């Protein structure tokens, strides 16, 4: 539980940062070009392990602390073996209490619902953070994380690694050159198997004994206090609205992130479920189609983006779409390999006189049609080569040498747009969102869901930083 030592630390430490009485953030403790940064890693199995390995591969990171609520699980053993001299913890709050002055940055590779408190604690303590996507579990959490990034002036990178690849630089260059312009329609899709496919639930899972080597209270973090069941663990949390963000929250940041940033889409004013199969109050649906309506932005026209997910819910595609665009560097999901034989995750973008197709992550767009296709073929601009992958970009940003490409001010609105989609999906109802008031105007329960679950006792302070 949240013990007295942790409460004292948070009162005299992180909250003091909030009032400006502590030393400046780690960003201002300059590191020389060749000097390494010291990092503490939260979540060391599964995707968390991949993140740690990616950061360590930059050659500019010392891993000094490892934190995982289930240190005894087989998934944690590879990282524990690789970094035998790192101190280990099961509760991130204890890690900050005992080692808070011994590291500059924190990696967060925990389940979606627990990103928020770790990130807020880290930023309020002046630590740079690399946080897996999506940033937070609710619209409100994401907003608070954006506010904290700005307030504490730390480097904060969301882990949609394709945002540092060639597809990112191509999209930016093609928008600047007018190749991609006046986009009015985007089709996005993720039709691979997910953990909840084939499952149903009429209630939460029954209580089971908590394993002796699991700190379940720390695992729950700010989430609703559901009784322990193994059916929530080892990636199974993705299936449940209480813990995960579904296929949209998991893959949207890999598929339409570049379009969202460089077309300046912002937040949608409407999200409508066009098709839902297997709707549940507990689990994400078996198949789902959502339509997002983004308003006009200055001279840029309104954009309608349609999202298709599910193994029996394939999108309509242009006749000349051809083979899927597949990024060979995509890490496999915790549920197994990505299905590419039928249709790999991707998108079709309809702009002024051109149609583009693309995949996910760092894949580049291809022009597959439109009246401008012939004239534009020999007028494509040169695309800069990425100077750093996503991990190196973060480390350099922490050292003051680069700016995070998926910093929270960029990735936050993307995640909030996805959060609105998940609310429409969860309630299986159209929602109308007012970007000025930042409220949902047509559905009271949907509006309340913007705030997410009420924090558990002794976790409220993370909402006050």
C-alpha positions, 0 to 999 in steps of 0.5 A: 500500500501507499506507505508513510515513507512514500507519502513523505517523499511525495509531499517533500519531493514531487510536490515541491517541484510543482511549487518550484522549490526544488532544483531544476529538472534533469534536462538542465543538468547538462550531459556531455556529448559522450556521457550516458544518462542513468535510467530507471525502467518500469515494466521489464517483461514483454514490450517493456523488455523491448523498450529497455533493449532499444534504449540500451542499444543507443550506447548512451544509457546506464540501466540503474533500476528495474521495477516490475510488479511481478519480478518472479514471472518468467517474462522478467528474467531476460532483463534481470539477467542482462542487468544484474547490477541494477537495483530491483523494485516491485513498486515504482513509488518505493523506487523513487523513494530510495533511488530518486536522485540516482537516475535522470530518466524513466522508461514506462513499458507497463499496461496502458492503465498504469502509464499515467501515475508513473509518468506524472511521478517522474515528470514532477520529479524532473525526470525525462520519460519514454512512455509506451503508447497510448499515453494514458487510459482516459482523455483526462489523464492524457491532458494532465500528462501534456500539462505536466510535460509543459510545466516541468520542461522534461523530454517526454516521448511516446513510444510509437517508434515509426514516428522517427522512421522514413514514413514520418519524414516522407509525410512531412516532406510531401505535405510541405511540397504540396504532394499531400494536400486537401485531404478529405478522407482517410481509411484506416484498418487493423484486422489482425487477431486480438486477445479478445476475439472469440471471448465474451463476458457478462461480468468481471472475472471471479477472485483468485488467490494473488500470487505471492510474488506479485504486488497486485496493489501496485499493479492496479495503480489508479485503476478500479479495484477489481479482484485479482484474476490471472485472466487480467495478466500477461497482456490479457488486460488489453481485452478489458475496457477497465485496463486496455485501450483496444485495437484503436488505442494500441494501433492507431498511433502506429497507423494514422499518427503522421496524418494526424500531426502533419494534417493538423487534425486535432480533435474530432467533433463527431465519432460514430460507430457505423458497425459493431459486432459483439458489443460488450460492457466489459470487453472490446467488440469482436468487429467495429467500424468508427467514423471520425469527423475532423473539422476544417482547419483554416484553409484545410478542408474537413476530414472524415476518417474511418477506422476498421478493426476485427477479423471479419470487418475488412475495409473497402479498398481501391481496385488497384490497392495491390499488396499490403504495405508491411514494415518488416521491423514491426515488433510482434504483439504479445498475442503472437504474430501480426496477420499479413496474409489477408491485410496488414494494418494500414491506411488509404489517404484521399487527397487533391487529385491523388490517392495514397496507400500506406502501412503502419509504423515507419512504412512510406506512402505509395501513390496508387492513383488520381488525376495528378499521379502522372504529373507528380511522378517526377516532381517528388521532393527528396526525403531527409534520412532520419538522423536517429531512431525513436530511442536515440531521439529520446536519449538525445532529447534528454541530453538537450541535443534533439527534440522528441518527435512524439513529444506529449504535445504532439502525441497527446491530441492523437491519443485524445482523439483515440480516447474519444473513439473508444468512448463511442465504441464502449457505449456503441453510440455516436458522440458529439464533442465540442473542442472549445468546452472539451465536453461531449454534448449529447450523452451524459455518460460519455461526457463522464467517461472523459474523466476515466475511472475515479482514482483509488484511495491514496492515488489521488495525488497524481491528478493534482500535479 
